[in-house]
Amino acid sequence: MRNRKSALIVRALPLMIAAAYAGSAFADEVKLEEIIVTAQKRVERLQDVPISISAIGGAQLETRGIEGAANLNGLVPNVTIKAAAPGGGLIAAVSIRGLNQGQPAIWADPAVGMYMDGVFVGKNQGSLFDMADLERVEVLRGPQGTLFGRNTEGGAINFITRKPSGQFSGNVGLELGNRGRHVERVSIDLPKVGAMSLSFALRNEIQDGWVDNPNGKAWGSKDRQGARLAANFDISPKFKVDYAYDRSDIDETPTAVSLLSATGYNALYTRLNGAGTTDSFFGMILRPQLQARASSEYPTSVASNAGTKYFQKLDVDGHMLTATYELNPQNTLKYIGAYRKMHYQDSTDLDGTPIHVFNAGKDTNYSTYSHEFQLIGSAEKLNYVLGYYQFKDDGNTFTRQSGLFYNFGFDPRGAYYQSPYYRVTTDAKAVFAQADYKVTDALTATVGYRRTVEEKGGEIWRVYNTSSFGMPGPNTPVATSAGAAYGSIQYIPGFTPQSNTASFSATTPVLALAYRLNENVNVFGRMAKGFRSGGFSLEAASAAAAMKPFNPERSTAYELGVKTNFWNGKGQMNATVFHTDITNFHVSKLPVGGTTPVIENAGKVKLQGLEVEGVFALAPGWKLQAGYGFLETKVLEAEQFNQFGALINAAGNSVTGYGPRHQINLALDGRLAKTAFGTLRGIVDYTYSAKYYNYSGQRTSQGWEVAVGNSTEESLMPALTTVNARLLLAGIPVGGSGEAEASLWVRNLTDRQQMNGHIDVGGFYRIAGWTEPRTYGVSFGYKW
């Protein structure tokens, strides 16, 4: 069956090529705009780049309401972006072609690199913030290890901001909506003064929560402020310097977490659920209290622990300096330097009840430094880029965890408090080169190479007590007489401060051939390698496990694609088939009785699929965009332990997470009428993601070749269909040099209310997160 599906995927490419030769009878004055990208470190037409890439320009960003990574989910084939965990609305879980990392902690690295103007953001934590003054977004699918480096194994997402124009211009906007929503925006370009051009942008967003909390503030509120300052200096015709500063401040309540079930996956395993295991206290004392509160229904009210404040806060500051010097008409030197720092804090109720079962909070400080030097040049038939890159980061997290969940020993003092602290450091260096050589007028060959070496550091300590959160230092848990009666009960021990380092390296080449069949058809083949960095699972239950490094994940991807233009510039369609082999596959697991995941090198995985994107000018003023992604995953090797402690290969029983088999997106933008008051347009956005597994899981708990972990039944997320719409009156004449616009808009038009995230907490109980209900409002703007 799989072979037949693969054959159908490959056969799709000739059909795409044939389409480019047809349809000339539909020509009229309507044509599509040309899209320019910088995916290969230089300015190129999107249709000429031998990469599976999607670009979303400024007009689409406005009409589709895209102001950050969270808005991209489902809009690009085989790209899934969601919150990493229920309640954590600022921590991303980004997946491209089934490669992902949903681990929210800073000791884990992403599989998809997120960039702001080419500067690596660094971690999943704190990456779902909104950005001011975006010009376009480029989404590169497949390993980008040659030009972008480590942790771009699945691909890269580059948010590109607008540069100052040097002319006095700008726009202001106001948005009002339900649940007390209001958003204010302003972006101003100042006139050029001497060699300097300057622009600034400000954004403020406020919205009330959408799930009631009888014991505190409503869940899911928004309180976000963003700012950006950009300056360009034309020091000489050959020497230019750009500086940008961005800041985000967020202080809001987490999204709602509700109790889904009072049982978890360990009930499936006889050995784990027997008498004398860590389930004793939970099963005998807590579970009966939770069973009456569990529900699979969409929540309208979730009561938290009385007297406890829950929040998520994020402060981000970023500085970026770019200097370019033209050595001669063929060669340019470029330097990109950046410093970013993040302060993230949260406090979350991870049981969805007013019982103090499990509260968790993080306080993270994280900073990154990067320097990149490039030589960008060209000759008669050759384009090339040579570079050196250095990246350093330093981050630490103090975690506050508490609740009856830890009271395995029937201690009469009630809730226990655990305070893990960890620090991560990275020092990575790389050299890279890539060249495109025009073999003939039609055939271009690309060769690239990157060598990366890095050193990772990890530090830990942990305290555990019965009264409050402690400070660093040795600590011994108290074993009560009741606890001593359960000899197999394992307390979470205190760790004395300790550290370790590990070194990793990788070579990530790329080979590509692009052949232009005619002026409208470009075909390409590409092979690329990528890797995701190794590290330390610094929240593991034992110090030995926390200090043991896991190895990098490595991949080799093969692509075959076609890019076409047809209907005399009215139509454009691109398609890619791909196959990716993964070794040392990273699996994020939540051990039995644990509250924090660890990463294991589980083995080998195969990913393959298809991506198709098209845009069509249907008639004057009417445009349709469409995208489809198909993904097939298979675990080939998975060395893990079964419930009896034996090391087995659970590949045949394992599935991977964050990989919807089908994704569809459609966007129709049409001119409804031209009036004296402006042009009336209608915009409808439709996205569909098929059901998928929320994380890696086991198909059955019965048998020998079965690993301990989440079941596929409980981790299956339902298919999700989302419709957004906007009615826009643009070009309203108001006098002066500018124009105004007004719109009515709605997100989640059908008010789809369903689960979109889930955690099985240590195998004991399950919690869920939910989609945001319908949001609607009006917007006003003025541009000059």
Beta strands, then each sheet from edge to edge (+ up, - down):
strand 1: 36-37
strand 2: 44-45
strand 3: 52-56
strand 4: 79-83
strand 5: 92-96
strand 6: 99-100
strand 7: 112-116
strand 8: 119-120
strand 9: 134-141
strand 10: 155-161
strand 11: 169-177
strand 12: 181-193
strand 13: 196-207
strand 14: 222-234
strand 15: 239-252
strand 16: 258-261
strand 17: 311-328
strand 18: 331-349
strand 19: 359-378
strand 20: 382-403
strand 21: 416-438
strand 22: 443-465
strand 23: 495-507
strand 24: 510-518
strand 25: 521-532
strand 26: 535-536
strand 27: 549-550
strand 28: 553-566
strand 29: 571-583
strand 30: 586-589
strand 31: 598-601
strand 32: 603-619
strand 33: 622-641
strand 34: 647-649
strand 35: 654-655
strand 36: 662-675
strand 37: 678-689
strand 38: 692-693
strand 39: 697-698
strand 40: 716-717
strand 41: 720-733
strand 42: 739-747
strand 43: 755-761
strand 44: 765-770
strand 45: 775-783
sheet 1: 1+ 2-
sheet 2: 3+ 9- 10+ 7+ 8-
sheet 3: 4+ 5- 6+
sheet 4: 23+ 22- 21+ 20- 19+ 18- 17+ 15- 14+ 13- 12+ 11- 45+ 42- 41+ 37- 36+ 33- 32+ 29- 28+ 25- 24+
sheet 5: 23+ 22- 21+ 20- 19+ 18- 17+ 15- 14+ 13- 12+ 11- 45+ 42- 41+ 37- 36+ 33- 34+
sheet 6: 16+ 44- 43+
sheet 7: 26+ 27-
sheet 8: 30+ 31-
sheet 9: 35+ 39-
sheet 10: 38+ 40-
end
